[in-house]
Amino acid sequence: MHVHAIDHVEFYVGDADAVSARLRAEYGFRLHGHLREHPGARSVLLSQGDIRLVVTSALDDSHPAAGYVVEHGDGLATIALSTDDPAAALAEAVTRGAVVTDGRVGGFGDVGHVFVRPGELFAGADVSEAGKDTAEDTLSLLDAIDHVAAVVGGGELDPTVDYYENVLGFKQIFEERIEIGGQAMNSKVVQSISKEVTLTLFEPDTDAEPGQIDDFLAAHHGSGVQHLAFRTDDIATAVRTLSDRGVTFLTTPAGYYDALAERVDHVAVPIPTLRELNVLVDQDNEGELFQIFTQTTHPRRTIFFELIERLGALTFGSANIKALYQAVERERTRAKAEEPAQ
């Protein structure tokens, strides 16, 4: 089975027009068109760079998007994998043990996969309503989907990795245990042989204190996609531009940047710029990466987006989780020291 890349991802949402309008207004996605024949649903197709998004809402209860939204709220439901022979890929996956439901190969939780020829879905779209976006409306800052980050339940990480390796032909490329105070989580990364499809998977350590991963599982009602990472080649411009369009990013404690010189020798983006924009930086043996996360706008505070710029780096910024925690603790300690005596 040869998977080329992520052809597109599909969101199941309550109102496809409202969600796609926000993605166009805030993130500069272009309206590509609508699916001509999609019984029981309305699907809006958006694009920017090599990123293709399908935003689908059910028109009746028979469509799987209806049940998905009731259970999880709006979320990323399908990761479409491009391949030269979708039928053969599907047959091979089933032979290896994949279960097909509603036309999708199982992945994790209620997130599934479909096999498609590169660009086929978008090539067959109804574009009669497209072309209304002006140059000022659309952007060319987001280039590709860098990775999909998912949370699975405690004890489900290893079986999920095994599934992707044995059924879909992926390879595990990274693993780490992350401890933050009394909280702990395990992480593994699986990637297609082409290296163009990357899934970062997290599970909580159920013997540790509950943390953000446990909160996601409770709010989402099970495993699912936590965030979708968009790659850019100019993160500073991207953050400034999207902020001006109404996107809100997570802030970073000042102590993170005060200690940055202790962690890294040199960064391509000046530290004052990183501090101004709240951008995080990490390094590996291959280079640097810069990343920032948006605040979730989901009513359940689940899915959000990441912007990431890679200058050779191949990892995923796990050191930033620890650095952020340490910086927050320094801020808390300083604040307590400055409190007036009782």
N, C-alpha and C positions, 0 to 999 in steps of 0.2 A: 504494500500500500504506500503510494507516494503522495503525501500531502504537500502542496506548494506553500500555501499561506492562509491567513484568515481572509476569505473573500468579503464577508460582511458579518455584522452581528445584528441580531434582531431583539428589540425591546418589546415586551408585552406591557401595555399601559392602558389606563382607563380612557384616555382621550388622546388619540394619535395626533390630531391637529394641534392641540394645545402644547403637547410636549415637543413636537417638531418645530412649532413656532418659537418656543424658547431656545431650542438648540440653534436655530437660525439667527435669532436676535442676539443671543449672548455669545455663542461660540463661532458664529460666522459660517455655519454649514450652508451649503447650497441645496435648494430644492431640486432634486434630480427628476422626480416624477412620482407616480403611484403604480402599484401593481394592477395590471389590467384585469386579471382573473384571480381573485382571492376570496372564495365563497365564505360568507359569514364574518368578514373582517374588512377593516380599512387599513391599508399599509402605505405609509409615506416613506419615500426613499430620499435620503440625504447623503451628501458627499462633500469631502474636502481632502485634497491631496489624494492619497491612496486609501483613505478611510471611507468606508461605506456603511451607513446605518440604515436599518429598516425599523420603523416605529409602527407597531401594529396594535390596534384596539379591536375588540370583538364587537360585531354587530348583533350577534345572538349568542345564547348560552352554549351552543354546540361547538363553538370555536375554542381551542385550548387556552387562548389568551384570557377568556372569561374566568375560568377556574384559577388560572395562575394569579391574576390580579386580586381575586378574592383572598387567596391564601397568602400571597407575598407582598401585595401592592405592586406598583410599577417596578419592573426589573429587567435585567438582561436574561433572556430565556434561551436564545439560540446562537451558537458560534458556528458559522458556515465555513467549511474547509474546502478550499479549491483543489481540484485534482483533475487529471486529464480524462479519467473514466469514472464518473460518479457511480454508475451501476456496479462496476467491478469492485470499487472501494466499499460500497455498501455490502455487497455479497461477502467480501472478505471479512469485514467487521462482524457480520452475523455469524460467519463460520467460526470466528475467534471467540464468540460468546456475547456479542452486543445484542441488546434488546431494543427493538424499534417500536416506538409509541408515537402516534400522531405524525408519522412520517419522519421522526427524528430518532437518531441513535442516542441512547442514554449517555450521559456524562457524569454529572454529580447533582444530587438533589433533583430539582425539576429543570435543570439546564441540560439541553441536548445539542446534538450536532447534526448538520446535514452536509452531504457532499455535493458540490456543484462545480461546473466548469468555470474557469476564471472569468468574472464579469458577466456571466450569462444572465443572472437575475436582473441586473441593472440594464443590460442591453435590451431586454424585452419589456421594459417598463413603459407605461403610458406617460409621455412627457408633455401632454397637451397643456397642463397647468404649470409646467416649469418655464424657466426663462424670465420670471418676474423679478428675480433678485438682481439688484444693481451691483456695480463694482464696490460701492460703499457698504452694501449689505453683507457681502461674502468676504471671506478671508482665505489666505493661503499660508497660514502659520502652522497648522497641524498637518503633519506629513503622513503618519501611518499609525496603526495600532501597535504599540510596543509590547504590551502583555495584558493578560486578563488575570486579575487577582480574585481568588475565591476562598471562601471559608467553608470548611466541612466540620461536622460534629466530632466530638472527642472519640478517638479510636477509629475514625474513618480515613485518616490521612494515608496510611500505608495501603489499604485496599484500593483507594482511589488512584494512587500512583501505579499500583500493580495493574489496574484496569487500563490505564492509558498506555502503559508499556506493552501489555500482552494483547490488547484488543485493537488499539489505534496505532501502535508502532512507535510511540513516543519514547524518549529516553530521559531518565532523571539526570539533571545536570548540577543540582545544588541542594544542600540541606543545611538547616541551622535550627538550633534551639535558642529561643529568645526569652530571657528572664528580665522582667521589669518590676522591681520591688518584689512583692509577693505573688505577682502574676507570672504566668509562663505560657508560651505557645511554641508549637513546632511548625516548621516550614520546610516544604520541599518544592522544587521547581521542575516541571517536566516540559520538554520541548520536542517539536517535530524534528525528523531527520534533516529537513530543509533548514532548520533553525529560524524559521519565519513565524512559527506559532509557539507561543510561550505562555504557560499557565503557572502562576505562583499560587501555591495551596497552603492554607493555614488551618491548624486545628488547635483548640485550647487544651491545655494540660488540666484535666479535670481534678487533679490532686492539688492544684494551686488555687489561689484566690481568683474569683471570677473577674474578668476584665472585658476589654472592648470586643474581643472575639465572641465571648459568651453573650454580650449584649446584642451583637449582630444576629446570632443564631436565634435568640429569643424573639427579636423584633421581626426577623424575616420568616420565622417559622421553619427553620431548617437551613440546610446548606444552600449556598448561592453565591453569586458574583458580588464581591464587596466593592471593587472599583475597576474601572477601565482606564488604561494608561495610553495617552496620546503622545507620540514622539514629535518633537519640534527641533529645528536646528538653530533656534534663537529664543531661548526661554525668557530672557529679559524682555524682549519686545512682545512676546506672547502674553506674559503676565500683565504688562502695562496695558496692552490693547484689550484683553479680555476683562480686566478690572474696569476699564472705562466703559465697557459694554454691559456691566452689571454682574459679572462673575465675582463671587466672594471666595477668597482663598484662606486657608488656615494660616494663622500667625505663628511666629516662632519666638520664643523667649530670647531676650538680648544676650543672655549667658551662653547660648549656643554659639553665637558669633564671637564672643569674647574668648571662648575655648577653641575656636576653629583652627587657629594657628598651631595648636598642640597636636591636632589630628592630621592635618594636611600640610605639605611643604609648599605647594603652589597651586593656585586655582586660576583657570582661564577667565572666569568672570570675577571682577574685583569684589573683595569682601564687602566694601560699602554698598555695592549694588545688590549683593545677595541679602544684606541686612535690610536694605530699603524695601526689597520685594518679598522678603520672607522665604527665599529660595534656599533649599538644602543642598549640600554637596557631599559627595562621597567619592572615594578612589578605590580602584583595584589594580592589579598588575598590568592591565591593558590601557588604563586611562582614567578619565573622570566622568561622573554623571551629575547632573543637576536636576532636582525634582521639587515639585510642590503639589499639594493636594487641595482640591476645592472643598468648601464646606458643603455638606449634603443638604439638598433642598427637599429630600424625600420626607413625607410625613412620618415615616417610621425611623428616619435617620439611618438609613442603610446605605444604598449605593451612592457613590460619588465618582469624581474623575481625578486623574493625575496628569500633569504635564511633565515630560521627562526629556532632557537633552543629553545625548551620549557623545562624549568625545573619546571614543575607544572603549570605554568601560563596558563590561559584559554582565555585571552583577546588578543587584536591585536595591541598593541603598539601605541594606539592613542595619548598617552601623548608625544610620540616622535615628532609628528608633531608640537605641541606647543613648545616643548623644542628646536627643531631645529630652529623654527622661532625666538624665543627669542635669541638664540645664534647668529644667523645671524644679528639680529638687534644690538646686542652688538658689533659685529665685525664692522658693518657699522659706529656705533657711534664712536668707537675708531679710525677708519681710518679717519673720518672727523676731529676729534680733533687733529690728527697728521698732517693734511694738513697745509702747510705754509700759513700764512696770506696773503691775496691779497692786 
